[in-house]
Amino acid sequence: MTLEIWLALALGCSVLMNAVLIWFGREQSQRLSYVSQNLDDLIEMIANYREHLRKVYSLEMFYQDDTLKFLLQHTNALVTLLEDEYSNVTYITDPLEVLIEEDENEENEKNEETKPQQDVFYGGTRTGDS
C-alpha cells in the first residue's frame, strides 16, 4: 500500500515538473524568437546610421573633424561586432534549407548507368538434378 502511495506521489511530481519545464521552454523560445527578429532590424538601423554619418563626415563643413571621425570609427566597429558575433541569432526564425549536393547525385546516376547488366537467362545446360 505504501509503495503505491510513493509511486503515485512520484508520478504526480513528475507530471508537475514536466508541465513546468514545457511551459518554461515555450516561454524561452518565444523570447529568443523576439530577440532574433528584432536584432536583424537593429543591425539594419545601425548600418543606415553609419551611412548617414559617413555622408555627413564627407561634407565640406565637417570634413576632417576628429569627433565625427572617431564617431564613424566607433559605428563601424559596432556594425562589425553585431554582424560577426550576432548574425547567427538573426537566422533562428528562418526556415532550414536542405542542401542537396548535385555532385553526389550525378555520381549516383553515373554509377547506375555504368553498372553492367547481368544476364537473367541461364546460359548453361540443364542437368537432371535441377
Number of C-alpha atoms within 10 A of each C-alpha: 5 7 8 9 10 11 11 12 12 12 12 12 12 12 12 12 12 12 12 12 12 12 11 12 12 12 12 12 11 12 11 16 17 13 14 20 16 13 18 18 12 13 20 14 13 16 18 12 15 20 15 12 16 17 11 14 20 13 10 8 9 14 12 12 11 11 11 17 16 11 15 19 14 13 19 16 12 16 20 14 13 17 17 10 10 15 15 12 16 20 15 14 12 9 7 8 6 6 6 8 8 9 9 10 11 11 11 11 11 11 11 10 10 8 8 8 7 6 7 6 6 7 7 6 6 8 6 5 4 4
